[in-house]
Amino acid sequence: MKRTIQILVVLFIVQVGFAIGINFYQPQSSETGGDDKLVAAKTDKVDRVTIEDSDGAKVMLVKNGKDWQLPDQGNFPADSNKVDGLISKLADLHEGLPIATSSGAIKRFKLAKDDFERRITLAKGDQSTAVLYFGTSQGTHQIHARRDDQNEVYAVTMGSYDAPAKADDWIDSTALQVPADDIVKMDVDGLSLMANAAPVAKTDAKSADKTASAENADKADQDQAKTQMIWTLANATADQKLQPAAASTLAAMMAKVRISSVLGNDAKPEYGMDHPVLKLSLTIKGKDKPVDYLIGKGDGKEGDYTLKLSSRPEYFRIAGYTGKQLVQHASASALLVGKKDDEKTAPGSDSPASAKAMN
């Protein structure tokens, strides 16, 4: 009996020691750690962010006024909300208890100066305020990190995906967008489409919800002052009748076009601009002259299209489905009532038929 008690006591001591050991070596996240922040310096004045990855990719983001830009992309607009979000995230990271402090651990966790997953440099002008290294992942949404001026390794709540090192991941994909109601004219596929503002009928505004409360009814009364763009066909021939809804759809698509990449200012054969699949001109309210949109399709990966605006020097890549939809909706067969498919190439093809609009 005595021996049994001794064995149980020994097992109890081992279990307690094991529990203490696990607790002591448990990695601490930024949420459960101490008060010391990983970024010791203030970040409100940061106006330059440089991100590098282990493959040698590097992107620089520079603030101009309130907006962020990509200097290596001709100062093309960056997604300012995304950049500010990254800086805010970095500023909120706490050190917690260090996981390791040895030089061997720094290499093991991929936090060395010559071997890392991400290196992020925050600066004000030419003065660096913080250099951070991020390495291997530590569970879900956690990653190992350290500051350049210390050997301590911490586990913080972040992922390397929060800081991509390629410019395409930081561009403002909406930079070319315009308000749909500002488009007053479209010239495409031999057609000249005109937009005229018309008031939204009061009855139409209220009929959207017959069971609306008194408050909603008042709002519906206010909505009657709103206008909508009604599209018409200028100089239509006797056999031409426009589908206004189709024109509105095209205008909305052109207004909300998104870009996926900035290709630079030089035209290349693979862009397919020698034989464009679409030419379209937009007259935009407040602009001195129409903006010509030229879309080509060449040997781009995954069937992507190339877009060029007369108002900008760059060539842009747009997604394949975006280019295809624009070509489909910008043909006479899609815009006119009863247009015979045998007179024009059917929508859905990538024929350059619509490119003749501005020739």
Number of C-alpha atoms within 10 A of each C-alpha: 6 7 8 9 10 11 12 12 12 12 12 12 12 12 12 12 12 12 11 12 11 11 11 12 12 12 21 21 23 23 14 13 19 13 12 13 16 21 20 12 13 10 17 11 12 20 19 21 21 17 21 21 22 15 11 7 13 17 22 20 25 23 21 12 7 7 15 26 23 21 15 13 19 13 14 16 22 26 21 18 11 17 21 15 13 16 16 13 13 20 17 16 22 24 27 22 21 19 18 16 14 12 13 11 16 23 15 13 21 22 27 21 11 9 18 21 21 27 28 22 18 25 19 17 13 9 10 13 18 21 17 19 24 28 27 19 20 19 10 9 13 18 21 27 32 26 21 16 9 8 17 19 27 28 28 29 23 23 19 19 9 13 23 18 24 15 19 18 16 24 24 22 20 16 15 14 15 16 13 18 18 17 21 19 22 26 19 22 23 16 23 16 21 18 22 14 13 12 13 15 15 15 11 12 18 19 11 10 12 8 10 14 10 9 9 13 16 12 14 20 16 12 17 16 13 14 14 13 19 16 22 18 21 13 10 13 8 6 9 16 15 21 16 19 12 17 24 18 16 22 25 17 17 23 19 16 18 19 22 17 19 20 17 14 14 8 14 13 9 13 24 18 20 13 15 23 25 28 24 24 19 21 18 19 15 8 9 8 11 17 17 18 16 19 28 25 25 19 12 15 9 9 14 21 27 26 23 21 17 12 11 10 12 18 21 20 22 22 18 16 13 17 23 20 14 21 25 23 19 27 26 26 20 21 27 19 15 14 17 12 12 8 9 15 18 18 19 14 12 18 18 18 21 24 23 15 17 14 7
